[in-house]
Amino acid sequence: MTRDELEAILAGKEREAGQKDRLSSLGRLSTVIAHEIRNPLMIIRASLSTLRRGRVTASALRGAMGGENSQPASYAGDVFREVWSALNEATADLPERGKAGF
């Protein structure tokens, strides 16, 4: 092999290593994003669970939501379930991808 051929091989390997490093960083970033999305959702989910168990009265909830004309707790729960489902589906495999480096 000539020097030029060896240098070309080395340059190719360096590009591959750089690409793998960038993909690994992207995987770690997506894992952090998934974590940051899911944490607040878990707090909301726990709060809604408390509401379902009846620990908060309907009038107290309406007051907290802005008054007597506010939507009932069931509406808030429905909205949360839709958002939870969509975000959970979108982020479900990100932790595994992050570990694998994409």
ZIHUFEN-V100700 format. One record per pair of residues at least 24 apart in sequence whose ideal C-beta (glycine too) atoms are under 6 Angstrom apart, sorted by the first residue. I is the first residue (numbers start at 1). J is the second residue. D is the distance in Angstrom with one decimal. If there is no record, write none. Layout:
BEGIN
I_J_D + I_J_D
END
This chain:
BEGIN
23_101_5.6 + 23_102_4.4 + 24_101_4.0 + 27_97_5.5 + 27_98_3.9 + 27_101_4.9 + 27_102_4.7 + 28_98_5.4 + 30_94_4.6 + 30_98_5.6 + 31_94_5.8 + 31_95_5.2 + 31_98_3.2 + 34_91_4.0 + 34_94_4.0 + 37_87_5.7 + 37_91_5.8 + 41_84_5.7 + 44_80_5.7 + 48_77_5.2 + 48_80_5.8
END
